[in-house]
Amino acid sequence: MSTVQDICVTEHREETLARGGSLREVLLFLLIAVGVSACLFLLRSPTFFSAHELNVDESQMLSQGMKFLSDPVPWRSVDGTSSGPLNSYLVSLFLLLGVRASYAFAHLLATALVCLQILVVHRTLLRLGSRRTAFWGILLLVFCYGFNDNGDYLHYASELLPALFLALGFHAFVVWTGDASKRPTTRHWQLFLAGLALGMAPWCKIQALPIAGALGLIMLLAIIKYNSGSTDSGLRLRQCTAFLAGAVLPAATILGVVARAGVFRDFWYSYILGNIEYAGKQNVWRALRHLGVAMVQTETLPLCVASVLAAVLFAYRSRAEKRIALSRRDVWIFATVLVWLGAA
Protein backbone atom coordinates (compact mmCIF):
# COMPACT_ATOMS: atom_id res chain seq x y z
CA MET A 1 0.00 0.00 0.00
CA SER A 2 2.83 2.37 0.91
CA THR A 3 4.53 1.55 -2.39
CA VAL A 4 1.45 2.60 -4.32
CA GLN A 5 1.26 5.82 -2.31
CA ASP A 6 4.94 6.54 -2.97
CA ILE A 7 4.39 6.06 -6.70
CA CYS A 8 1.39 8.41 -6.65
CA VAL A 9 3.33 11.04 -4.70
CA THR A 10 6.26 10.76 -7.12
CA GLU A 11 4.01 11.11 -10.17
CA HIS A 12 2.24 14.10 -8.63
CA ARG A 13 5.60 15.73 -7.87
CA GLU A 14 6.80 15.13 -11.43
CA GLU A 15 3.60 16.63 -12.85
CA THR A 16 3.97 19.68 -10.58
CA LEU A 17 7.60 20.15 -11.65
CA ALA A 18 6.61 19.80 -15.32
CA ARG A 19 3.87 22.41 -14.94
CA GLY A 20 6.27 24.70 -13.09
CA GLY A 21 8.90 24.22 -15.78
CA SER A 22 6.38 24.95 -18.55
CA LEU A 23 5.16 28.08 -16.79
CA ARG A 24 8.75 29.22 -16.30
CA GLU A 25 9.46 28.68 -20.01
CA VAL A 26 6.37 30.68 -21.00
CA LEU A 27 7.29 33.56 -18.69
CA LEU A 28 10.87 33.56 -19.95
CA PHE A 29 9.71 33.63 -23.58
CA LEU A 30 7.31 36.50 -22.82
CA LEU A 31 10.14 38.40 -21.16
CA ILE A 32 12.39 37.88 -24.17
CA ALA A 33 9.58 38.82 -26.57
CA VAL A 34 8.89 42.05 -24.68
CA GLY A 35 12.61 42.85 -24.44
CA VAL A 36 13.33 42.24 -28.13
CA SER A 37 10.23 44.17 -29.23
CA ALA A 38 10.94 47.11 -26.93
CA CYS A 39 14.56 47.27 -28.06
CA LEU A 40 13.76 47.17 -31.79
CA PHE A 41 10.81 49.55 -31.57
CA LEU A 42 12.97 52.01 -29.62
CA LEU A 43 15.94 51.79 -32.01
CA ARG A 44 13.73 52.09 -35.10
CA SER A 45 11.34 54.66 -33.59
CA PRO A 46 12.51 57.61 -35.73
CA THR A 47 10.86 55.98 -38.74
CA PHE A 48 7.50 55.89 -36.95
CA PHE A 49 7.29 59.68 -37.09
CA SER A 50 8.26 59.91 -40.74
CA ALA A 51 5.53 61.14 -43.06
CA HIS A 52 7.47 60.02 -46.13
CA GLU A 53 8.13 56.69 -47.76
CA LEU A 54 11.45 55.00 -47.22
CA ASN A 55 10.99 52.99 -50.39
CA VAL A 56 8.55 53.15 -53.30
CA ASP A 57 7.36 49.63 -52.38
CA GLU A 58 5.57 51.11 -49.38
CA SER A 59 3.39 53.30 -51.59
CA GLN A 60 2.67 50.31 -53.80
CA MET A 61 1.71 48.06 -50.89
CA LEU A 62 -0.48 50.68 -49.21
CA SER A 63 -2.33 51.51 -52.43
CA GLN A 64 -2.83 47.83 -53.22
CA GLY A 65 -4.09 47.21 -49.70
CA MET A 66 -6.72 49.94 -50.18
CA LYS A 67 -7.65 48.59 -53.61
CA PHE A 68 -8.16 45.07 -52.27
CA LEU A 69 -10.83 46.41 -49.92
CA SER A 70 -13.05 47.09 -52.94
CA ASP A 71 -11.88 44.20 -55.15
CA PRO A 72 -9.91 41.41 -53.42
CA VAL A 73 -9.12 39.43 -56.60
CA PRO A 74 -5.39 39.73 -57.43
CA TRP A 75 -4.30 40.39 -61.02
CA ARG A 76 -7.76 41.81 -61.67
CA SER A 77 -7.68 44.66 -59.19
CA VAL A 78 -3.89 45.10 -58.91
CA ASP A 79 -0.69 43.81 -60.48
CA GLY A 80 2.04 43.70 -57.86
CA THR A 81 4.79 42.74 -60.36
CA SER A 82 7.18 40.64 -58.22
CA SER A 83 5.20 41.18 -55.01
CA GLY A 84 2.39 38.72 -54.39
CA PRO A 85 -1.05 39.52 -52.97
CA LEU A 86 -0.37 38.40 -49.38
CA ASN A 87 1.84 41.44 -48.63
CA SER A 88 -1.03 43.76 -49.50
CA TYR A 89 -3.70 41.51 -47.94
CA LEU A 90 -1.90 42.01 -44.61
CA VAL A 91 -2.21 45.78 -45.07
CA SER A 92 -5.90 45.37 -45.98
CA LEU A 93 -6.50 43.41 -42.78
CA PHE A 94 -5.28 46.31 -40.64
CA LEU A 95 -7.21 48.82 -42.72
CA LEU A 96 -10.36 46.79 -42.05
CA LEU A 97 -9.59 47.08 -38.34
CA GLY A 98 -9.61 50.86 -38.65
CA VAL A 99 -5.89 51.60 -38.99
CA ARG A 100 -5.18 54.66 -41.13
CA ALA A 101 -3.10 53.99 -44.25
CA SER A 102 0.09 55.97 -43.67
CA TYR A 103 3.82 55.56 -44.03
CA ALA A 104 4.20 55.55 -40.25
CA PHE A 105 1.86 52.52 -40.13
CA ALA A 106 3.96 50.80 -42.83
CA HIS A 107 7.14 51.37 -40.79
CA LEU A 108 5.47 50.04 -37.63
CA LEU A 109 4.30 46.96 -39.53
CA ALA A 110 7.82 46.36 -40.84
CA THR A 111 9.27 46.46 -37.33
CA ALA A 112 6.56 44.11 -36.05
CA LEU A 113 7.43 41.56 -38.74
CA VAL A 114 11.12 41.87 -37.90
CA CYS A 115 10.33 41.20 -34.23
CA LEU A 116 8.33 38.11 -35.17
CA GLN A 117 11.19 36.84 -37.34
CA ILE A 118 13.66 37.17 -34.47
CA LEU A 119 11.32 35.46 -32.00
CA VAL A 120 10.83 32.54 -34.41
CA VAL A 121 14.62 32.28 -34.74
CA HIS A 122 14.89 32.22 -30.94
CA ARG A 123 12.35 29.41 -30.61
CA THR A 124 14.11 27.44 -33.34
CA LEU A 125 17.56 27.86 -31.74
CA LEU A 126 16.15 26.71 -28.40
CA ARG A 127 15.14 23.48 -30.14
CA LEU A 128 18.67 23.05 -31.46
CA GLY A 129 20.87 24.29 -28.65
CA SER A 130 21.05 25.99 -25.27
CA ARG A 131 19.52 29.22 -24.04
CA ARG A 132 22.92 30.85 -24.42
CA THR A 133 23.06 29.82 -28.08
CA ALA A 134 19.59 31.20 -28.69
CA PHE A 135 20.46 34.46 -26.91
CA TRP A 136 23.61 35.10 -28.93
CA GLY A 137 21.83 34.12 -32.12
CA ILE A 138 19.05 36.69 -31.76
CA LEU A 139 21.40 39.33 -30.33
CA LEU A 140 23.21 39.44 -33.69
CA LEU A 141 19.87 39.91 -35.47
CA VAL A 142 18.77 42.65 -33.07
CA PHE A 143 22.00 44.54 -33.78
CA CYS A 144 21.60 44.02 -37.53
CA TYR A 145 18.00 45.24 -37.65
CA GLY A 146 18.19 47.77 -34.82
CA PHE A 147 21.40 49.69 -35.56
CA ASN A 148 20.63 50.15 -39.22
CA ASP A 149 19.97 53.38 -41.09
CA ASN A 150 19.60 51.87 -44.55
CA GLY A 151 16.05 52.30 -45.83
CA ASP A 152 16.16 48.83 -47.40
CA TYR A 153 16.18 47.35 -43.88
CA LEU A 154 13.70 49.80 -42.36
CA HIS A 155 10.77 50.02 -44.77
CA TYR A 156 7.85 47.62 -45.20
CA ALA A 157 9.68 45.47 -47.72
CA SER A 158 8.01 42.80 -49.81
CA GLU A 159 10.64 40.36 -48.50
CA LEU A 160 9.69 40.61 -44.82
CA LEU A 161 6.53 38.50 -44.83
CA PRO A 162 7.91 35.66 -47.00
CA ALA A 163 11.06 35.56 -44.84
CA LEU A 164 8.82 35.12 -41.80
CA PHE A 165 6.88 32.30 -43.48
CA LEU A 166 10.11 30.51 -44.45
CA ALA A 167 11.34 30.81 -40.86
CA LEU A 168 8.02 29.44 -39.55
CA GLY A 169 8.18 26.53 -41.98
CA PHE A 170 11.70 25.64 -40.89
CA HIS A 171 10.70 25.97 -37.22
CA ALA A 172 7.77 23.58 -37.68
CA PHE A 173 10.12 21.11 -39.40
CA VAL A 174 12.64 21.35 -36.54
CA VAL A 175 9.85 20.80 -34.00
CA TRP A 176 8.70 17.73 -35.95
CA THR A 177 12.19 16.20 -35.95
CA GLY A 178 12.45 16.57 -32.18
CA ASP A 179 8.98 15.38 -31.18
CA ALA A 180 9.17 11.68 -32.08
CA SER A 181 7.28 10.78 -28.88
CA LYS A 182 4.28 12.93 -29.77
CA ARG A 183 1.03 11.44 -31.04
CA PRO A 184 0.91 10.80 -34.83
CA THR A 185 -1.93 13.33 -35.22
CA THR A 186 0.17 16.05 -33.59
CA ARG A 187 3.13 15.28 -35.83
CA HIS A 188 0.91 15.34 -38.92
CA TRP A 189 -0.28 18.81 -37.97
CA GLN A 190 3.33 19.94 -37.50
CA LEU A 191 4.16 18.82 -41.03
CA PHE A 192 0.97 20.38 -42.40
CA LEU A 193 1.90 23.72 -40.84
CA ALA A 194 5.47 23.43 -42.18
CA GLY A 195 4.15 22.86 -45.69
CA LEU A 196 1.54 25.61 -45.31
CA ALA A 197 4.17 28.18 -44.28
CA LEU A 198 6.42 27.26 -47.21
CA GLY A 199 3.44 27.34 -49.56
CA MET A 200 2.50 30.86 -48.43
CA ALA A 201 5.94 32.39 -49.07
CA PRO A 202 5.84 32.50 -52.92
CA TRP A 203 2.51 34.35 -52.78
CA CYS A 204 4.26 37.13 -50.89
CA LYS A 205 7.24 37.36 -53.24
CA ILE A 206 7.88 35.32 -56.37
CA GLN A 207 11.63 35.28 -55.60
CA ALA A 208 10.79 33.10 -52.59
CA LEU A 209 9.61 30.30 -54.88
CA PRO A 210 13.04 28.69 -55.50
CA ILE A 211 13.83 28.86 -51.78
CA ALA A 212 10.48 27.42 -50.72
CA GLY A 213 10.74 24.75 -53.42
CA ALA A 214 14.24 23.69 -52.37
CA LEU A 215 13.25 23.60 -48.70
CA GLY A 216 10.13 21.64 -49.55
CA LEU A 217 12.11 19.00 -51.45
CA ILE A 218 14.72 18.49 -48.75
CA MET A 219 12.02 18.36 -46.06
CA LEU A 220 10.01 15.84 -48.06
CA LEU A 221 13.12 13.69 -48.44
CA ALA A 222 13.73 14.01 -44.70
CA ILE A 223 10.16 12.88 -43.95
CA ILE A 224 10.73 9.76 -46.04
CA LYS A 225 14.22 8.96 -44.75
CA TYR A 226 13.74 10.04 -41.14
CA ASN A 227 11.19 7.25 -40.70
CA SER A 228 13.20 4.75 -42.74
CA GLY A 229 13.54 2.50 -39.71
CA SER A 230 9.78 2.33 -39.25
CA THR A 231 7.92 -0.71 -40.52
CA ASP A 232 4.75 1.34 -40.99
CA SER A 233 4.90 2.50 -44.61
CA GLY A 234 1.46 4.05 -44.17
CA LEU A 235 2.90 6.45 -41.57
CA ARG A 236 5.37 7.89 -44.06
CA LEU A 237 2.64 8.20 -46.67
CA ARG A 238 0.34 10.04 -44.25
CA GLN A 239 3.11 12.40 -43.17
CA CYS A 240 4.08 13.16 -46.77
CA THR A 241 0.42 13.76 -47.58
CA ALA A 242 0.02 16.15 -44.64
CA PHE A 243 3.11 18.13 -45.68
CA LEU A 244 2.14 18.31 -49.36
CA ALA A 245 -1.46 19.22 -48.51
CA GLY A 246 -0.24 22.22 -46.54
CA ALA A 247 2.18 23.25 -49.29
CA VAL A 248 -0.41 23.06 -52.07
CA LEU A 249 -3.31 24.68 -50.19
CA PRO A 250 -2.27 28.37 -50.69
CA ALA A 251 -1.65 27.90 -54.42
CA ALA A 252 -4.90 25.99 -54.90
CA THR A 253 -6.88 28.67 -53.08
CA ILE A 254 -5.37 31.70 -54.85
CA LEU A 255 -5.25 30.12 -58.30
CA GLY A 256 -8.82 28.89 -57.88
CA VAL A 257 -9.98 32.45 -57.21
CA VAL A 258 -7.87 33.82 -60.08
CA ALA A 259 -9.13 31.20 -62.55
CA ARG A 260 -12.75 31.72 -61.53
CA ALA A 261 -12.34 35.48 -62.06
CA GLY A 262 -10.97 34.83 -65.55
CA VAL A 263 -7.57 36.44 -64.99
CA PHE A 264 -5.33 33.36 -64.93
CA ARG A 265 -3.67 34.51 -68.17
CA ASP A 266 -2.89 37.87 -66.56
CA PHE A 267 -1.38 36.10 -63.56
CA TRP A 268 0.76 33.84 -65.75
CA TYR A 269 2.14 36.57 -67.98
CA SER A 270 2.75 39.01 -65.14
CA TYR A 271 3.80 37.01 -62.08
CA ILE A 272 5.59 34.14 -63.83
CA LEU A 273 6.81 35.06 -67.32
CA GLY A 274 7.26 38.75 -66.57
CA ASN A 275 9.48 38.10 -63.57
CA ILE A 276 11.51 35.46 -65.38
CA GLU A 277 12.19 38.02 -68.10
CA TYR A 278 13.01 40.67 -65.50
CA ALA A 279 15.51 38.38 -63.76
CA GLY A 280 17.44 37.83 -66.98
CA LYS A 281 19.94 35.06 -67.62
CA GLN A 282 21.28 33.37 -64.51
CA ASN A 283 24.52 31.47 -63.99
CA VAL A 284 26.71 30.34 -61.13
CA TRP A 285 29.31 33.07 -61.49
CA ARG A 286 26.69 35.81 -61.43
CA ALA A 287 25.16 34.31 -58.31
CA LEU A 288 28.57 34.16 -56.59
CA ARG A 289 29.24 37.80 -57.48
CA HIS A 290 25.90 38.80 -55.97
CA LEU A 291 26.69 36.76 -52.86
CA GLY A 292 30.05 38.52 -52.49
CA VAL A 293 28.44 41.93 -52.78
CA ALA A 294 25.76 41.04 -50.24
CA MET A 295 28.27 39.75 -47.68
CA VAL A 296 30.45 42.87 -47.66
CA GLN A 297 27.64 45.41 -47.38
CA THR A 298 28.00 47.62 -44.32
CA GLU A 299 24.62 46.51 -42.99
CA THR A 300 25.25 42.77 -43.23
CA LEU A 301 29.04 42.50 -42.81
CA PRO A 302 29.04 42.08 -38.98
CA LEU A 303 26.41 39.34 -39.20
CA CYS A 304 28.32 37.54 -41.97
CA VAL A 305 31.65 37.81 -40.12
CA ALA A 306 30.07 36.41 -36.93
CA SER A 307 28.49 33.53 -38.88
CA VAL A 308 31.76 32.64 -40.61
CA LEU A 309 33.61 32.85 -37.28
CA ALA A 310 31.08 30.50 -35.68
CA ALA A 311 31.53 28.01 -38.55
CA VAL A 312 35.36 28.18 -38.22
CA LEU A 313 35.20 27.64 -34.44
CA PHE A 314 32.85 24.67 -34.91
CA ALA A 315 35.22 23.13 -37.48
CA TYR A 316 38.24 23.74 -35.21
CA ARG A 317 36.53 22.17 -32.22
CA SER A 318 35.43 19.16 -34.29
CA ARG A 319 39.00 18.72 -35.59
CA ALA A 320 40.45 19.00 -32.08
CA GLU A 321 38.08 16.30 -30.89
CA LYS A 322 38.84 14.31 -34.08
CA ARG A 323 35.16 13.79 -34.69
CA ILE A 324 31.95 15.61 -35.52
CA ALA A 325 29.27 14.43 -33.15
CA LEU A 326 26.15 14.93 -35.24
CA SER A 327 23.02 12.90 -34.80
CA ARG A 328 20.83 11.87 -37.72
CA ARG A 329 18.46 14.70 -36.79
CA ASP A 330 21.33 17.23 -36.81
CA VAL A 331 22.47 16.04 -40.24
CA TRP A 332 19.01 16.64 -41.74
CA ILE A 333 18.69 20.04 -40.10
CA PHE A 334 22.12 21.19 -41.27
CA ALA A 335 21.39 19.86 -44.75
CA THR A 336 18.16 21.87 -44.80
CA VAL A 337 20.01 25.03 -43.75
CA LEU A 338 22.64 24.52 -46.47
CA VAL A 339 19.95 24.00 -49.11
CA TRP A 340 18.19 27.12 -47.83
CA LEU A 341 21.38 29.20 -48.18
CA GLY A 342 22.13 27.75 -51.61
CA ALA A 343 18.66 28.46 -52.94
CA ALA A 344 18.66 31.99 -51.47
C-alpha positions, 0 to 999 in steps of 0.5 A: 500500500505504501509503495502505491502511495509513494508512486502516486506522490512521485508522479504528482511531484513530477507533474507539478515540476513539469507544470512549473517548468512549462510556466517558467518557459512561457514567462521567460519567452514572454520576457524575451519577446517584450525585451526584443520588441521594446529594443527594436521599436525604440531603435527604429522609432525615428521611422515611426514619425516619418511622413514620407516613404522609405521605399517606393514599395511602401506606396505600392503596398499601401495603395494595393491594400486599399484597392483590395478592400473594394476588389480582393481578386489579385491580377484583376484589381492590382498587379504587384509585379514581383510582389504577391497579394499576401503582402497587401492583404496584410495591409488590408486586414489592418485597414479593415480594423480601422488603422489609417493607411500611412507611411508611419503605419507601414514602418510600424508593420515592418518592425513588427514583422522583424520582431516576429522573425527574431522570435521565431529564430529564438524558438528554433535555436532553443530546439537546437541548442542551449539558451545561451546559443539562442540568446547570442543568435538573436542578439546578432539579429537585433543589432543588424536590424536595430542599428541600421539606417539603410532604408532597405532594412527599415521600410515595409519590404516585400521580403519581410513576410515571406522571410517570416513564413520561411522561418516558420516553416523551418521551425515547424520542421525542426519541432517535428524532428524533435517530437518523435514521442508525440502522437501521430496526429500532432506530428501530422499537424506539425508537417501540415503547418510546415508545408503551409508556411512554405506554400505561403511564401511565394505568394508574398514574393515570387523570388521566394519560390526557389527557396520554398521549393528547395526547402520543400524537397529536402524536407520531403526527403527528410520525412521519407528517410527520417522514418526509414527504420519504421515498418509502418509505410502508411505512416510515411505516406500520411506524413508526406500527404500532410506536408504536401497538402499544406504546401499546395493549399495556398496555391490551390486557393489563390489560383482557384480564385484567379481562374474563376475570375478569368484572370489566370492569363494575366497572372501567368504573364505578369507574375511568372513570365514577366518576372523570369524576363526581368531576372534575366539570364542566370549562372553560377558566377553571377550568383557568386558575385551577388553573394560577395556583394551582399556579404560585404555590405556595411549593414550585413558585414558584422552578421556575416563575419560572426556567422563565418567565425562561428563556422570556423570555431565549430570546425576547429573544435570538431578537428580537435576532438577528431570527430563531428558528433552529429546525430541523424536529426542534426544532419538533416537540419544542417542539410536543410540550412545549407539547401536554404542558403544555396537556394537563397 
